[in-house]
Protein backbone atom coordinates (compact mmCIF):
# COMPACT_ATOMS: atom_id res chain seq x y z
CA UNK A 1 0.00 0.00 0.00
CA UNK A 2 2.97 2.23 0.55
CA UNK A 3 3.64 2.36 -3.15
CA UNK A 4 0.03 3.54 -3.79
CA UNK A 5 0.48 6.33 -1.27
CA UNK A 6 3.79 7.25 -2.90
CA UNK A 7 2.16 7.35 -6.31
CA UNK A 8 -0.70 9.51 -5.00
CA UNK A 9 1.78 11.87 -3.40
CA UNK A 10 3.80 12.04 -6.60
CA UNK A 11 0.67 12.81 -8.60
CA UNK A 12 -0.30 15.53 -6.16
CA UNK A 13 3.17 17.04 -6.32
CA UNK A 14 3.19 16.90 -10.09
CA UNK A 15 -0.30 18.44 -10.22
CA UNK A 16 0.69 21.18 -7.83
CA UNK A 17 3.85 21.78 -9.81
CA UNK A 18 1.91 21.85 -13.06
CA UNK A 19 -0.65 24.23 -11.56
CA UNK A 20 2.09 26.46 -10.23
CA UNK A 21 3.83 26.44 -13.59
CA UNK A 22 0.55 27.17 -15.35
CA UNK A 23 -0.22 30.04 -13.01
CA UNK A 24 3.32 31.42 -13.34
CA UNK A 25 2.97 31.30 -17.13
CA UNK A 26 -0.41 32.98 -17.02
CA UNK A 27 0.70 35.71 -14.61
CA UNK A 28 3.89 36.62 -16.42
CA UNK A 29 2.91 36.29 -20.10
CA UNK A 30 1.58 39.43 -21.84
CA UNK A 31 -1.72 38.86 -23.59
CA UNK A 32 -3.95 40.74 -26.00
CA UNK A 33 -7.02 38.96 -27.24
CA UNK A 34 -9.00 41.89 -28.68
CA UNK A 35 -8.77 42.91 -32.32
CA UNK A 36 -9.54 46.61 -32.12
CA UNK A 37 -7.16 49.42 -31.10
CA UNK A 38 -8.27 49.14 -27.47
CA UNK A 39 -10.54 47.27 -25.11
CA UNK A 40 -12.73 49.10 -22.62
CA UNK A 41 -13.95 47.35 -19.47
CA UNK A 42 -16.44 48.93 -17.09
CA UNK A 43 -16.05 47.51 -13.57
CA UNK A 44 -19.14 48.25 -11.47
CA UNK A 45 -19.03 48.96 -7.76
CA UNK A 46 -19.27 45.85 -5.62
CA UNK A 47 -18.06 43.45 -8.31
CA UNK A 48 -16.26 40.34 -6.99
CA UNK A 49 -12.78 39.34 -8.15
CA UNK A 50 -14.23 36.46 -10.16
CA UNK A 51 -16.71 38.82 -11.84
CA UNK A 52 -13.90 41.27 -12.65
CA UNK A 53 -11.73 38.45 -14.01
CA UNK A 54 -14.60 37.23 -16.16
CA UNK A 55 -15.21 40.72 -17.59
CA UNK A 56 -11.51 41.14 -18.38
CA UNK A 57 -11.34 37.71 -20.03
CA UNK A 58 -14.46 38.34 -22.14
CA UNK A 59 -12.94 41.60 -23.32
CA UNK A 60 -9.70 39.83 -24.30
CA UNK A 61 -7.60 41.72 -21.74
CA UNK A 62 -6.51 38.58 -19.83
CA UNK A 63 -6.25 35.03 -21.13
CA UNK A 64 -7.69 33.32 -18.05
CA UNK A 65 -10.30 34.62 -15.65
CA UNK A 66 -9.26 31.90 -13.20
CA UNK A 67 -5.60 32.99 -13.14
CA UNK A 68 -6.63 36.60 -12.51
CA UNK A 69 -9.05 35.53 -9.77
CA UNK A 70 -6.40 33.37 -8.04
CA UNK A 71 -3.91 36.25 -8.05
CA UNK A 72 -6.55 38.69 -6.78
CA UNK A 73 -7.52 36.36 -3.92
CA UNK A 74 -3.87 35.88 -3.01
CA UNK A 75 -3.53 39.68 -2.87
CA UNK A 76 -6.80 39.96 -0.97
CA UNK A 77 -5.55 42.91 1.08
CA UNK A 78 -5.51 45.01 -2.11
CA UNK A 79 -8.89 46.42 -3.13
CA UNK A 80 -9.83 46.62 -6.80
CA UNK A 81 -11.35 49.96 -7.82
CA UNK A 82 -14.55 50.40 -9.80
CA UNK A 83 -14.48 52.49 -12.96
CA UNK A 84 -14.02 52.44 -16.70
CA UNK A 85 -10.64 51.09 -17.83
CA UNK A 86 -9.01 51.25 -21.23
CA UNK A 87 -6.37 48.73 -22.36
CA UNK A 88 -4.47 49.24 -25.59
CA UNK A 89 -1.42 46.96 -25.43
CA UNK A 90 -0.51 43.39 -24.47
CA UNK A 91 -0.38 43.17 -20.67
CA UNK A 92 0.24 40.49 -18.08
CA UNK A 93 -2.47 39.76 -15.49
CA UNK A 94 -0.14 41.30 -12.90
CA UNK A 95 -0.05 44.57 -14.87
CA UNK A 96 -3.81 44.52 -15.37
CA UNK A 97 -4.29 43.85 -11.64
CA UNK A 98 -2.02 46.76 -10.74
CA UNK A 99 -3.88 49.15 -13.07
CA UNK A 100 -7.26 48.25 -11.58
CA UNK A 101 -5.96 48.20 -8.01
CA UNK A 102 -4.48 51.69 -8.43
CA UNK A 103 -7.68 53.02 -10.00
CA UNK A 104 -5.97 54.08 -13.23
CA UNK A 105 -9.28 54.65 -15.00
CA UNK A 106 -9.59 55.84 -18.57
CA UNK A 107 -8.87 59.57 -18.58
CA UNK A 108 -9.29 62.07 -21.40
CA UNK A 109 -7.10 65.16 -21.76
CA UNK A 110 -8.96 68.39 -22.55
CA UNK A 111 -7.10 71.62 -23.34
CA UNK A 112 -8.98 74.93 -23.08
CA UNK A 113 -7.00 77.80 -24.67
CA UNK A 114 -7.23 81.35 -23.34
CA UNK A 115 -10.18 83.26 -24.73
CA UNK A 116 -12.35 80.28 -25.62
CA UNK A 117 -16.05 80.77 -25.04
CA UNK A 118 -18.28 78.20 -23.41
CA UNK A 119 -19.45 77.34 -26.94
CA UNK A 120 -15.89 76.54 -27.99
CA UNK A 121 -15.41 74.43 -24.87
CA UNK A 122 -18.69 72.63 -25.51
CA UNK A 123 -17.47 71.64 -28.98
CA UNK A 124 -14.19 70.33 -27.52
CA UNK A 125 -15.98 68.41 -24.77
CA UNK A 126 -18.25 66.78 -27.32
CA UNK A 127 -15.29 66.04 -29.61
CA UNK A 128 -13.46 64.32 -26.75
CA UNK A 129 -16.48 62.13 -26.06
CA UNK A 130 -16.90 63.44 -22.51
CA UNK A 131 -20.43 64.82 -22.88
CA UNK A 132 -22.77 66.15 -25.51
CA UNK A 133 -22.53 69.80 -26.52
CA UNK A 134 -26.05 70.43 -25.30
CA UNK A 135 -25.43 68.85 -21.90
CA UNK A 136 -22.25 70.84 -21.34
CA UNK A 137 -23.89 74.14 -22.30
CA UNK A 138 -26.76 73.36 -19.95
CA UNK A 139 -24.27 72.98 -17.09
CA UNK A 140 -22.28 76.07 -18.16
CA UNK A 141 -25.42 78.22 -18.31
CA UNK A 142 -26.15 77.58 -14.63
CA UNK A 143 -24.24 80.23 -12.61
CA UNK A 144 -24.93 78.59 -9.24
CA UNK A 145 -21.24 77.65 -8.80
CA UNK A 146 -20.20 81.32 -8.78
CA UNK A 147 -23.26 82.89 -7.19
CA UNK A 148 -21.23 83.83 -4.12
CA UNK A 149 -18.50 85.30 -6.29
CA UNK A 150 -20.44 86.99 -9.09
CA UNK A 151 -24.08 87.33 -7.98
CA UNK A 152 -25.38 88.77 -11.26
CA UNK A 153 -23.43 86.57 -13.68
CA UNK A 154 -25.78 85.17 -16.34
CA UNK A 155 -23.70 81.99 -16.78
CA UNK A 156 -20.31 80.48 -16.01
CA UNK A 157 -18.81 82.28 -19.02
CA UNK A 158 -15.57 83.92 -17.92
CA UNK A 159 -15.10 81.54 -15.00
CA UNK A 160 -14.22 78.35 -16.93
CA UNK A 161 -10.50 78.80 -16.55
CA UNK A 162 -8.23 78.04 -19.53
CA UNK A 163 -5.94 75.10 -18.74
CA UNK A 164 -5.32 71.46 -19.60
CA UNK A 165 -7.58 69.08 -17.69
CA UNK A 166 -7.68 65.30 -17.32
CA UNK A 167 -11.14 63.89 -16.79
CA UNK A 168 -12.29 60.29 -16.34
CA UNK A 169 -13.98 59.15 -19.52
CA UNK A 170 -17.08 58.49 -17.44
CA UNK A 171 -17.60 61.98 -16.12
CA UNK A 172 -20.46 64.48 -16.09
CA UNK A 173 -20.80 68.00 -17.48
CA UNK A 174 -21.32 69.19 -13.92
CA UNK A 175 -18.00 67.68 -12.84
CA UNK A 176 -16.25 69.34 -15.80
CA UNK A 177 -17.49 72.84 -15.03
CA UNK A 178 -16.82 72.34 -11.31
CA UNK A 179 -13.17 71.57 -12.09
CA UNK A 180 -12.86 74.63 -14.33
CA UNK A 181 -14.48 76.98 -11.84
CA UNK A 182 -12.27 75.61 -9.07
CA UNK A 183 -9.20 76.33 -11.22
CA UNK A 184 -10.52 79.86 -11.83
CA UNK A 185 -10.89 80.48 -8.09
CA UNK A 186 -7.30 79.42 -7.55
CA UNK A 187 -6.09 81.75 -10.33
CA UNK A 188 -8.21 84.63 -9.02
CA UNK A 189 -6.82 84.23 -5.52
CA UNK A 190 -3.31 84.35 -6.98
CA UNK A 191 -3.73 87.44 -9.20
CA UNK A 192 -5.61 89.47 -6.58
CA UNK A 193 -3.13 88.76 -3.80
CA UNK A 194 -1.17 91.89 -4.76
CA UNK A 195 -3.71 93.67 -7.00
CA UNK A 196 -7.21 93.65 -5.50
CA UNK A 197 -10.05 94.99 -7.65
CA UNK A 198 -10.29 98.80 -7.67
CA UNK A 199 -12.93 100.51 -5.57
CA UNK A 200 -16.28 100.23 -7.29
CA UNK A 201 -15.22 97.23 -9.34
CA UNK A 202 -16.36 93.78 -8.34
CA UNK A 203 -14.92 90.53 -9.62
CA UNK A 204 -17.52 90.17 -12.35
CA UNK A 205 -16.68 93.55 -13.90
CA UNK A 206 -12.96 92.80 -13.79
CA UNK A 207 -13.45 89.41 -15.45
CA UNK A 208 -15.70 90.99 -18.10
CA UNK A 209 -13.04 93.60 -18.92
CA UNK A 210 -10.38 90.88 -18.97
CA UNK A 211 -12.42 88.87 -21.47
CA UNK A 212 -12.54 91.88 -23.84
CA UNK A 213 -8.79 92.39 -23.51
CA UNK A 214 -8.19 88.68 -24.13
CA UNK A 215 -10.07 88.81 -27.41
CA UNK A 216 -8.44 91.98 -28.71
CA UNK A 217 -4.77 91.01 -28.72
CA UNK A 218 -2.56 87.92 -28.49
CA UNK A 219 0.41 90.05 -27.36
CA UNK A 220 1.02 89.95 -23.62
CA UNK A 221 2.70 93.36 -23.58
CA UNK A 222 -0.32 95.01 -25.22
CA UNK A 223 -2.93 93.72 -22.80
CA UNK A 224 -2.40 96.32 -20.03
CA UNK A 225 -2.45 99.07 -22.70
CA UNK A 226 -5.73 97.88 -24.19
CA UNK A 227 -7.18 97.57 -20.70
CA UNK A 228 -6.10 101.20 -20.19
CA UNK A 229 -7.78 102.28 -23.44
CA UNK A 230 -11.04 100.63 -22.41
CA UNK A 231 -10.75 102.18 -18.96
CA UNK A 232 -10.34 105.64 -20.53
CA UNK A 233 -13.37 105.18 -22.75
CA UNK A 234 -15.44 103.98 -19.80
CA UNK A 235 -14.45 107.02 -17.72
CA UNK A 236 -15.30 109.41 -20.56
CA UNK A 237 -18.62 107.71 -21.26
CA UNK A 238 -17.61 106.54 -24.74
CA UNK A 239 -18.92 103.26 -26.17
CA UNK A 240 -16.26 100.58 -26.20
CA UNK A 241 -17.05 99.54 -29.80
CA UNK A 242 -15.43 96.16 -29.32
CA UNK A 243 -15.95 93.79 -32.26
CA UNK A 244 -15.56 90.57 -30.21
CA UNK A 245 -18.52 91.63 -28.08
CA UNK A 246 -20.67 91.70 -31.22
CA UNK A 247 -19.34 88.30 -32.28
CA UNK A 248 -20.36 86.95 -28.88
CA UNK A 249 -23.83 88.47 -29.23
CA UNK A 250 -24.22 86.68 -32.55
CA UNK A 251 -23.03 83.41 -31.01
CA UNK A 252 -25.60 83.72 -28.24
CA UNK A 253 -28.27 84.16 -30.92
CA UNK A 254 -26.88 81.25 -32.95
CA UNK A 255 -26.28 83.58 -35.90
CA UNK A 256 -22.49 83.81 -36.13
CA UNK A 257 -21.12 82.35 -39.37
CA UNK A 258 -17.45 83.13 -38.86
CA UNK A 259 -17.58 86.62 -40.38
CA UNK A 260 -18.49 90.02 -38.98
CA UNK A 261 -20.16 92.36 -41.45
CA UNK A 262 -21.14 96.03 -41.01
CA UNK A 263 -24.87 95.21 -40.57
CA UNK A 264 -23.93 92.93 -37.66
CA UNK A 265 -22.78 95.97 -35.69
CA UNK A 266 -26.44 96.90 -35.30
CA UNK A 267 -27.53 93.58 -33.80
CA UNK A 268 -29.95 94.14 -30.94
CA UNK A 269 -28.13 92.69 -27.95
CA UNK A 270 -26.94 94.04 -24.60
CA UNK A 271 -23.55 92.59 -25.56
CA UNK A 272 -23.29 94.94 -28.55
CA UNK A 273 -20.85 97.58 -27.30
CA UNK A 274 -21.51 99.71 -30.39
CA UNK A 275 -25.10 100.29 -29.30
CA UNK A 276 -24.74 100.10 -25.52
CA UNK A 277 -22.46 102.10 -23.27
CA UNK A 278 -20.31 100.53 -20.59
CA UNK A 279 -19.25 96.94 -20.23
CA UNK A 280 -21.39 94.11 -21.61
CA UNK A 281 -23.58 92.32 -19.05
CA UNK A 282 -21.00 89.56 -18.58
CA UNK A 283 -17.75 88.11 -19.91
CA UNK A 284 -17.56 87.25 -23.61
CA UNK A 285 -15.01 84.47 -23.14
CA UNK A 286 -12.75 82.88 -20.58
CA UNK A 287 -9.64 84.97 -19.96
CA UNK A 288 -6.31 83.64 -18.77
CA UNK A 289 -4.01 84.93 -16.06
CA UNK A 290 -2.32 87.62 -18.18
CA UNK A 291 -5.61 89.27 -19.14
CA UNK A 292 -6.91 89.13 -15.56
CA UNK A 293 -3.71 90.84 -14.42
CA UNK A 294 -4.09 93.48 -17.15
CA UNK A 295 -7.67 94.22 -16.13
CA UNK A 296 -6.62 94.56 -12.48
CA UNK A 297 -3.62 96.77 -13.25
CA UNK A 298 -4.14 98.56 -16.60
CA UNK A 299 -1.44 100.77 -18.04
CA UNK A 300 -1.70 104.50 -17.35
CA UNK A 301 -2.08 105.76 -20.91
CA UNK A 302 -4.10 108.48 -22.58
CA UNK A 303 -4.98 106.50 -25.69
CA UNK A 304 -8.58 106.24 -26.84
CA UNK A 305 -8.15 104.24 -30.07
CA UNK A 306 -6.25 101.30 -31.50
CA UNK A 307 -6.14 99.43 -34.77
CA UNK A 308 -4.14 96.47 -36.11
CA UNK A 309 -0.68 97.43 -37.35
CA UNK A 310 -0.11 94.54 -39.75
CA UNK A 311 2.68 93.06 -37.62
CA UNK A 312 0.53 91.12 -35.18
CA UNK A 313 0.06 94.07 -32.82
CA UNK A 314 -1.76 97.38 -32.70
CA UNK A 315 -1.15 101.07 -33.32
CA UNK A 316 -2.55 103.30 -30.59
CA UNK A 317 -3.66 106.92 -30.81
CA UNK A 318 -4.98 109.66 -28.56
CA UNK A 319 -7.12 111.44 -31.17
CA UNK A 320 -9.51 110.54 -33.93
CA UNK A 321 -7.14 112.13 -36.46
CA UNK A 322 -4.34 109.89 -35.28
CA UNK A 323 -6.64 106.88 -35.48
CA UNK A 324 -7.56 107.70 -39.06
CA UNK A 325 -3.88 107.93 -40.02
CA UNK A 326 -3.27 104.51 -38.45
CA UNK A 327 -6.27 103.08 -40.28
CA UNK A 328 -4.95 104.39 -43.60
CA UNK A 329 -1.55 102.83 -42.93
CA UNK A 330 -3.16 99.53 -42.10
CA UNK A 331 -5.30 99.53 -45.21
CA UNK A 332 -2.26 100.36 -47.33
CA UNK A 333 -0.50 97.40 -45.73
CA UNK A 334 -3.45 95.16 -46.62
CA UNK A 335 -3.42 96.42 -50.22
CA UNK A 336 0.31 95.73 -50.55
CA UNK A 337 -0.11 92.30 -49.01
CA UNK A 338 -3.00 91.45 -51.32
CA UNK A 339 -1.11 92.70 -54.39
CA UNK A 340 1.89 90.57 -53.45
CA UNK A 341 -0.29 87.50 -53.04
CA UNK A 342 -1.95 88.09 -56.42
CA UNK A 343 1.40 88.54 -58.17
CA UNK A 344 2.79 85.44 -56.50
CA UNK A 345 -0.18 83.36 -57.61
CA UNK A 346 -0.19 84.78 -61.15
CA UNK A 347 -3.81 85.90 -60.74
CA UNK A 348 -3.36 89.67 -60.69
CA UNK A 349 -6.75 91.32 -61.11
CA UNK A 350 -7.33 94.08 -63.64
CA UNK A 351 -6.84 97.59 -62.20
CA UNK A 352 -10.52 98.40 -62.63
CA UNK A 353 -11.53 95.39 -60.58
CA UNK A 354 -9.10 96.34 -57.82
CA UNK A 355 -10.32 99.96 -57.77
CA UNK A 356 -13.93 98.86 -57.41
CA UNK A 357 -13.35 96.78 -54.29
CA UNK A 358 -13.80 98.17 -50.81
CA UNK A 359 -10.88 97.08 -48.71
CA UNK A 360 -11.12 96.91 -44.95
CA UNK A 361 -9.38 95.10 -42.14
CA UNK A 362 -10.16 91.44 -41.58
CA UNK A 363 -12.56 90.80 -38.76
CA UNK A 364 -12.39 87.21 -37.65
CA UNK A 365 -11.98 86.04 -34.10
CA UNK A 366 -8.59 84.37 -34.34
CA UNK A 367 -6.98 87.57 -35.64
CA UNK A 368 -8.03 89.38 -32.43
CA UNK A 369 -8.07 92.74 -34.21
CA UNK A 370 -9.98 95.88 -33.42
CA UNK A 371 -12.25 97.13 -36.17
CA UNK A 372 -10.91 100.54 -37.24
CA UNK A 373 -13.10 103.64 -37.09
CA UNK A 374 -12.97 105.02 -40.60
CA UNK A 375 -15.35 107.94 -40.84
CA UNK A 376 -17.02 110.78 -38.97
CA UNK A 377 -19.39 108.28 -37.39
CA UNK A 378 -16.39 106.94 -35.54
CA UNK A 379 -16.30 109.99 -33.30
CA UNK A 380 -17.34 108.60 -29.92
CA UNK A 381 -20.82 109.36 -28.73
CA UNK A 382 -20.56 110.64 -25.20
CA UNK A 383 -22.63 110.53 -22.09
CA UNK A 384 -21.76 111.34 -18.48
CA UNK A 385 -19.44 108.79 -16.94
CA UNK A 386 -21.31 106.50 -14.58
CA UNK A 387 -18.54 105.02 -12.54
CA UNK A 388 -14.88 104.56 -11.98
CA UNK A 389 -12.59 102.40 -14.02
CA UNK A 390 -9.35 100.69 -13.21
C-alpha positions in Angstrom: 0.0 0.0 0.0 3.0 2.2 0.6 3.6 2.4 -3.2 0.0 3.5 -3.8 0.5 6.3 -1.3 3.8 7.3 -2.9 2.2 7.3 -6.3 -0.7 9.5 -5.0 1.8 11.9 -3.4 3.8 12.0 -6.6 0.7 12.8 -8.6 -0.3 15.5 -6.2 3.2 17.0 -6.3 3.2 16.9 -10.1 -0.3 18.4 -10.2 0.7 21.2 -7.8 3.9 21.8 -9.8 1.9 21.9 -13.1 -0.7 24.2 -11.6 2.1 26.5 -10.2 3.8 26.4 -13.6 0.6 27.2 -15.3 -0.2 30.0 -13.0 3.3 31.4 -13.3 3.0 31.3 -17.1 -0.4 33.0 -17.0 0.7 35.7 -14.6 3.9 36.6 -16.4 2.9 36.3 -20.1 1.6 39.4 -21.8 -1.7 38.9 -23.6 -4.0 40.7 -26.0 -7.0 39.0 -27.2 -9.0 41.9 -28.7 -8.8 42.9 -32.3 -9.5 46.6 -32.1 -7.2 49.4 -31.1 -8.3 49.1 -27.5 -10.5 47.3 -25.1 -12.7 49.1 -22.6 -14.0 47.4 -19.5 -16.4 48.9 -17.1 -16.1 47.5 -13.6 -19.1 48.2 -11.5 -19.0 49.0 -7.8 -19.3 45.8 -5.6 -18.1 43.4 -8.3 -16.3 40.3 -7.0 -12.8 39.3 -8.2 -14.2 36.5 -10.2 -16.7 38.8 -11.8 -13.9 41.3 -12.6 -11.7 38.5 -14.0 -14.6 37.2 -16.2 -15.2 40.7 -17.6 -11.5 41.1 -18.4 -11.3 37.7 -20.0 -14.5 38.3 -22.1 -12.9 41.6 -23.3 -9.7 39.8 -24.3 -7.6 41.7 -21.7 -6.5 38.6 -19.8 -6.2 35.0 -21.1 -7.7 33.3 -18.0 -10.3 34.6 -15.7 -9.3 31.9 -13.2 -5.6 33.0 -13.1 -6.6 36.6 -12.5 -9.0 35.5 -9.8 -6.4 33.4 -8.0 -3.9 36.2 -8.0 -6.6 38.7 -6.8 -7.5 36.4 -3.9 -3.9 35.9 -3.0 -3.5 39.7 -2.9 -6.8 40.0 -1.0 -5.5 42.9 1.1 -5.5 45.0 -2.1 -8.9 46.4 -3.1 -9.8 46.6 -6.8 -11.4 50.0 -7.8 -14.5 50.4 -9.8 -14.5 52.5 -13.0 -14.0 52.4 -16.7 -10.6 51.1 -17.8 -9.0 51.2 -21.2 -6.4 48.7 -22.4 -4.5 49.2 -25.6 -1.4 47.0 -25.4 -0.5 43.4 -24.5 -0.4 43.2 -20.7 0.2 40.5 -18.1 -2.5 39.8 -15.5 -0.1 41.3 -12.9 0.0 44.6 -14.9 -3.8 44.5 -15.4 -4.3 43.8 -11.6 -2.0 46.8 -10.7 -3.9 49.2 -13.1 -7.3 48.3 -11.6 -6.0 48.2 -8.0 -4.5 51.7 -8.4 -7.7 53.0 -10.0 -6.0 54.1 -13.2 -9.3 54.7 -15.0 -9.6 55.8 -18.6 -8.9 59.6 -18.6 -9.3 62.1 -21.4 -7.1 65.2 -21.8 -9.0 68.4 -22.6 -7.1 71.6 -23.3 -9.0 74.9 -23.1 -7.0 77.8 -24.7 -7.2 81.3 -23.3 -10.2 83.3 -24.7 -12.4 80.3 -25.6 -16.1 80.8 -25.0 -18.3 78.2 -23.4 -19.5 77.3 -26.9 -15.9 76.5 -28.0 -15.4 74.4 -24.9 -18.7 72.6 -25.5 -17.5 71.6 -29.0 -14.2 70.3 -27.5 -16.0 68.4 -24.8 -18.3 66.8 -27.3 -15.3 66.0 -29.6 -13.5 64.3 -26.7 -16.5 62.1 -26.1 -16.9 63.4 -22.5 -20.4 64.8 -22.9 -22.8 66.2 -25.5 -22.5 69.8 -26.5 -26.1 70.4 -25.3 -25.4 68.8 -21.9 -22.3 70.8 -21.3 -23.9 74.1 -22.3 -26.8 73.4 -20.0 -24.3 73.0 -17.1 -22.3 76.1 -18.2 -25.4 78.2 -18.3 -26.2 77.6 -14.6 -24.2 80.2 -12.6 -24.9 78.6 -9.2 -21.2 77.7 -8.8 -20.2 81.3 -8.8 -23.3 82.9 -7.2 -21.2 83.8 -4.1 -18.5 85.3 -6.3 -20.4 87.0 -9.1 -24.1 87.3 -8.0 -25.4 88.8 -11.3 -23.4 86.6 -13.7 -25.8 85.2 -16.3 -23.7 82.0 -16.8 -20.3 80.5 -16.0 -18.8 82.3 -19.0 -15.6 83.9 -17.9 -15.1 81.5 -15.0 -14.2 78.4 -16.9 -10.5 78.8 -16.5 -8.2 78.0 -19.5 -5.9 75.1 -18.7 -5.3 71.5 -19.6 -7.6 69.1 -17.7 -7.7 65.3 -17.3 -11.1 63.9 -16.8 -12.3 60.3 -16.3 -14.0 59.2 -19.5 -17.1 58.5 -17.4 -17.6 62.0 -16.1 -20.5 64.5 -16.1 -20.8 68.0 -17.5 -21.3 69.2 -13.9 -18.0 67.7 -12.8 -16.2 69.3 -15.8 -17.5 72.8 -15.0 -16.8 72.3 -11.3 -13.2 71.6 -12.1 -12.9 74.6 -14.3 -14.5 77.0 -11.8 -12.3 75.6 -9.1 -9.2 76.3 -11.2 -10.5 79.9 -11.8 -10.9 80.5 -8.1 -7.3 79.4 -7.5 -6.1 81.8 -10.3 -8.2 84.6 -9.0 -6.8 84.2 -5.5 -3.3 84.4 -7.0 -3.7 87.4 -9.2 -5.6 89.5 -6.6 -3.1 88.8 -3.8 -1.2 91.9 -4.8 -3.7 93.7 -7.0 -7.2 93.6 -5.5 -10.1 95.0 -7.7 -10.3 98.8 -7.7 -12.9 100.5 -5.6 -16.3 100.2 -7.3 -15.2 97.2 -9.3 -16.4 93.8 -8.3 -14.9 90.5 -9.6 -17.5 90.2 -12.3 -16.7 93.6 -13.9 -13.0 92.8 -13.8 -13.4 89.4 -15.5 -15.7 91.0 -18.1 -13.0 93.6 -18.9 -10.4 90.9 -19.0 -12.4 88.9 -21.5 -12.5 91.9 -23.8 -8.8 92.4 -23.5 -8.2 88.7 -24.1 -10.1 88.8 -27.4 -8.4 92.0 -28.7 -4.8 91.0 -28.7 -2.6 87.9 -28.5 0.4 90.1 -27.4 1.0 89.9 -23.6 2.7 93.4 -23.6 -0.3 95.0 -25.2 -2.9 93.7 -22.8 -2.4 96.3 -20.0 -2.4 99.1 -22.7 -5.7 97.9 -24.2 -7.2 97.6 -20.7 -6.1 101.2 -20.2 -7.8 102.3 -23.4 -11.0 100.6 -22.4 -10.7 102.2 -19.0 -10.3 105.6 -20.5 -13.4 105.2 -22.7 -15.4 104.0 -19.8 -14.5 107.0 -17.7 -15.3 109.4 -20.6 -18.6 107.7 -21.3 -17.6 106.5 -24.7 -18.9 103.3 -26.2 -16.3 100.6 -26.2 -17.1 99.5 -29.8 -15.4 96.2 -29.3 -16.0 93.8 -32.3 -15.6 90.6 -30.2 -18.5 91.6 -28.1 -20.7 91.7 -31.2 -19.3 88.3 -32.3 -20.4 86.9 -28.9 -23.8 88.5 -29.2 -24.2 86.7 -32.6 -23.0 83.4 -31.0 -25.6 83.7 -28.2 -28.3 84.2 -30.9 -26.9 81.3 -32.9 -26.3 83.6 -35.9 -22.5 83.8 -36.1 -21.1 82.3 -39.4 -17.4 83.1 -38.9 -17.6 86.6 -40.4 -18.5 90.0 -39.0 -20.2 92.4 -41.5 -21.1 96.0 -41.0 -24.9 95.2 -40.6 -23.9 92.9 -37.7 -22.8 96.0 -35.7 -26.4 96.9 -35.3 -27.5 93.6 -33.8 -30.0 94.1 -30.9 -28.1 92.7 -28.0 -26.9 94.0 -24.6 -23.5 92.6 -25.6 -23.3 94.9 -28.6 -20.8 97.6 -27.3 -21.5 99.7 -30.4 -25.1 100.3 -29.3 -24.7 100.1 -25.5 -22.5 102.1 -23.3 -20.3 100.5 -20.6 -19.3 96.9 -20.2 -21.4 94.1 -21.6 -23.6 92.3 -19.1 -21.0 89.6 -18.6 -17.8 88.1 -19.9 -17.6 87.3 -23.6 -15.0 84.5 -23.1 -12.8 82.9 -20.6 -9.6 85.0 -20.0 -6.3 83.6 -18.8 -4.0 84.9 -16.1 -2.3 87.6 -18.2 -5.6 89.3 -19.1 -6.9 89.1 -15.6 -3.7 90.8 -14.4 -4.1 93.5 -17.2 -7.7 94.2 -16.1 -6.6 94.6 -12.5 -3.6 96.8 -13.3 -4.1 98.6 -16.6 -1.4 100.8 -18.0 -1.7 104.5 -17.3 -2.1 105.8 -20.9 -4.1 108.5 -22.6 -5.0 106.5 -25.7 -8.6 106.2 -26.8 -8.2 104.2 -30.1 -6.3 101.3 -31.5 -6.1 99.4 -34.8 -4.1 96.5 -36.1 -0.7 97.4 -37.4 -0.1 94.5 -39.7 2.7 93.1 -37.6 0.5 91.1 -35.2 0.1 94.1 -32.8 -1.8 97.4 -32.7 -1.1 101.1 -33.3 -2.5 103.3 -30.6 -3.7 106.9 -30.8 -5.0 109.7 -28.6 -7.1 111.4 -31.2 -9.5 110.5 -33.9 -7.1 112.1 -36.5 -4.3 109.9 -35.3 -6.6 106.9 -35.5 -7.6 107.7 -39.1 -3.9 107.9 -40.0 -3.3 104.5 -38.5 -6.3 103.1 -40.3 -4.9 104.4 -43.6 -1.6 102.8 -42.9 -3.2 99.5 -42.1 -5.3 99.5 -45.2 -2.3 100.4 -47.3 -0.5 97.4 -45.7 -3.4 95.2 -46.6 -3.4 96.4 -50.2 0.3 95.7 -50.6 -0.1 92.3 -49.0 -3.0 91.5 -51.3 -1.1 92.7 -54.4 1.9 90.6 -53.4 -0.3 87.5 -53.0 -2.0 88.1 -56.4 1.4 88.5 -58.2 2.8 85.4 -56.5 -0.2 83.4 -57.6 -0.2 84.8 -61.1 -3.8 85.9 -60.7 -3.4 89.7 -60.7 -6.8 91.3 -61.1 -7.3 94.1 -63.6 -6.8 97.6 -62.2 -10.5 98.4 -62.6 -11.5 95.4 -60.6 -9.1 96.3 -57.8 -10.3 100.0 -57.8 -13.9 98.9 -57.4 -13.4 96.8 -54.3 -13.8 98.2 -50.8 -10.9 97.1 -48.7 -11.1 96.9 -45.0 -9.4 95.1 -42.1 -10.2 91.4 -41.6 -12.6 90.8 -38.8 -12.4 87.2 -37.7 -12.0 86.0 -34.1 -8.6 84.4 -34.3 -7.0 87.6 -35.6 -8.0 89.4 -32.4 -8.1 92.7 -34.2 -10.0 95.9 -33.4 -12.3 97.1 -36.2 -10.9 100.5 -37.2 -13.1 103.6 -37.1 -13.0 105.0 -40.6 -15.3 107.9 -40.8 -17.0 110.8 -39.0 -19.4 108.3 -37.4 -16.4 106.9 -35.5 -16.3 110.0 -33.3 -17.3 108.6 -29.9 -20.8 109.4 -28.7 -20.6 110.6 -25.2 -22.6 110.5 -22.1 -21.8 111.3 -18.5 -19.4 108.8 -16.9 -21.3 106.5 -14.6 -18.5 105.0 -12.5 -14.9 104.6 -12.0 -12.6 102.4 -14.0 -9.4 100.7 -13.2 
